[in-house]
Amino acid sequence: MAIGACSTHEASLLLPPPDTAFETRLVPTPRVDRYGMITVRVCRYPTEALDQARAERRAT
């Protein structure tokens, strides 16, 4: 079966979009903790300041 035929078949199975508007993306509000780590949802990322402090500690 061709891709075009599959997509037309699947399009008939889809529901119409809702009448009310809704947000389609997540707007994260990242927070920085006292260790200089940014938390977004459950993932933690180091900040530039934290990387610099680690590099300075290794240099000495």
Backbone bond lengths (Angstrom), bond angles and torsions (degrees), N, CA, C in turn:
res aa  C-N    CA-C-N  psi(-1)  N-CA   C-N-CA  omega(-1)  CA-C   N-CA-C  phi
1 M - - - 1.451 - - 1.530 108.13 -
2 A 1.305 117.32 136.26 1.459 122.13 -178.03 1.530 110.83 -75.58
3 I 1.330 115.02 157.92 1.465 120.15 -179.37 1.521 111.07 -61.43
4 G 1.318 117.38 -42.25 1.468 121.00 179.74 1.511 111.83 -60.66
5 A 1.318 117.12 -40.30 1.464 120.84 179.41 1.521 110.70 -67.05
6 C 1.328 116.46 -39.59 1.469 120.11 178.58 1.523 110.80 -65.03
7 S 1.331 117.43 -42.69 1.466 119.46 -177.62 1.519 111.38 -69.03
8 T 1.328 119.43 -35.10 1.471 119.96 177.39 1.523 109.97 -69.25
9 H 1.325 117.68 -36.54 1.462 120.24 176.76 1.527 110.62 -64.86
10 E 1.336 116.95 -44.68 1.463 120.61 -179.41 1.518 111.39 -68.70
11 A 1.321 118.77 -32.88 1.464 121.46 178.64 1.516 111.33 -62.06
12 S 1.308 117.06 -33.70 1.471 119.42 179.12 1.526 111.42 -71.17
13 L 1.322 117.52 -21.21 1.467 121.36 -179.83 1.525 113.27 -86.63
14 L 1.332 117.73 -14.75 1.459 121.41 -177.48 1.521 111.53 -76.56
15 L 1.311 115.20 146.79 1.460 121.16 175.31 1.527 109.22 -80.59
16 P 1.338 117.97 154.42 1.470 119.09 176.19 1.527 110.05 -69.71
17 P 1.337 117.69 155.15 1.468 119.79 179.01 1.531 110.65 -65.53
18 P 1.332 117.04 152.12 1.470 119.62 -179.26 1.525 111.67 -68.09
19 D 1.327 115.50 156.23 1.464 120.97 -179.99 1.525 112.18 -75.16
20 T 1.316 117.20 -30.79 1.459 120.29 -178.80 1.525 110.23 -85.17
21 A 1.311 115.26 145.92 1.471 120.32 179.08 1.530 109.78 -75.28
22 F 1.303 116.03 147.81 1.466 121.22 177.82 1.519 109.36 -146.97
23 E 1.315 114.86 156.97 1.464 121.36 -179.38 1.530 109.06 -77.71
24 T 1.327 117.09 128.45 1.465 120.74 -177.83 1.520 112.85 -101.35
25 R 1.315 117.76 0.21 1.454 120.20 -179.93 1.517 109.72 -133.55
26 L 1.300 115.58 159.89 1.451 122.35 177.70 1.517 108.71 -98.43
27 V 1.314 116.42 128.42 1.462 121.00 177.87 1.530 106.87 -104.34
28 P 1.327 117.04 99.14 1.460 118.81 -177.85 1.527 111.53 -73.82
29 T 1.292 115.64 149.95 1.459 121.51 174.73 1.522 107.18 -115.81
30 P 1.328 116.66 88.42 1.468 118.90 -176.87 1.528 111.71 -68.34
31 R 1.321 115.20 146.58 1.460 121.40 177.85 1.518 109.25 -124.87
32 V 1.308 116.43 146.82 1.464 122.14 177.54 1.517 107.65 -106.71
33 D 1.330 116.00 125.77 1.466 119.14 179.11 1.527 110.57 -88.98
34 R 1.313 116.22 -177.23 1.467 120.22 -174.95 1.517 112.99 -70.59
35 Y 1.323 117.91 -12.37 1.454 121.59 178.42 1.529 112.30 -95.02
36 G 1.327 117.37 4.24 1.457 121.26 179.41 1.513 113.47 79.71
37 M 1.324 117.36 22.20 1.458 121.68 178.93 1.530 109.15 -103.24
38 I 1.331 116.09 134.38 1.463 121.18 177.19 1.517 107.68 -93.62
39 T 1.342 116.70 129.04 1.457 121.70 178.89 1.517 109.17 -109.31
40 V 1.327 116.07 122.73 1.465 122.67 174.44 1.515 105.79 -123.44
41 R 1.323 115.50 116.56 1.465 122.66 -170.94 1.519 108.73 56.67
42 V 1.317 118.07 -109.36 1.461 120.63 179.63 1.525 112.25 -114.18
43 C 1.319 118.03 0.71 1.467 121.89 -179.55 1.520 110.12 -93.19
44 R 1.333 115.50 142.33 1.464 121.03 179.46 1.519 109.26 -117.88
45 Y 1.336 115.61 134.90 1.455 122.05 -178.52 1.523 109.29 -127.76
46 P 1.337 117.47 138.85 1.467 119.37 178.27 1.523 110.96 -75.27
47 T 1.320 116.34 149.61 1.459 121.16 176.45 1.520 109.29 -91.84
48 E 1.314 115.71 168.51 1.464 120.70 -179.71 1.525 110.57 -63.64
49 A 1.314 116.70 -37.24 1.464 120.27 -179.87 1.526 110.40 -63.62
50 L 1.310 116.89 -38.24 1.452 120.54 179.33 1.523 110.41 -67.22
51 D 1.329 117.08 -40.91 1.468 120.57 177.95 1.524 111.12 -62.70
52 Q 1.331 117.34 -39.90 1.461 120.76 179.82 1.522 110.82 -66.44
53 A 1.319 116.69 -40.70 1.465 120.11 179.75 1.521 110.45 -64.47
54 R 1.320 117.56 -39.77 1.462 120.32 178.39 1.521 110.71 -65.62
55 A 1.335 116.99 -40.47 1.460 120.84 -179.94 1.522 110.34 -64.89
56 E 1.332 117.28 -38.58 1.468 120.58 179.06 1.519 110.63 -66.53
57 R 1.321 117.82 -39.14 1.461 121.16 179.03 1.525 110.97 -64.71
58 R 1.346 116.35 -38.36 1.468 119.64 179.24 1.513 111.70 -70.01
59 A 1.344 117.16 -31.94 1.478 121.55 -177.41 1.521 111.57 -71.55
60 T 1.317 117.63 -28.77 1.471 119.33 -177.33 1.490 112.64 -89.65
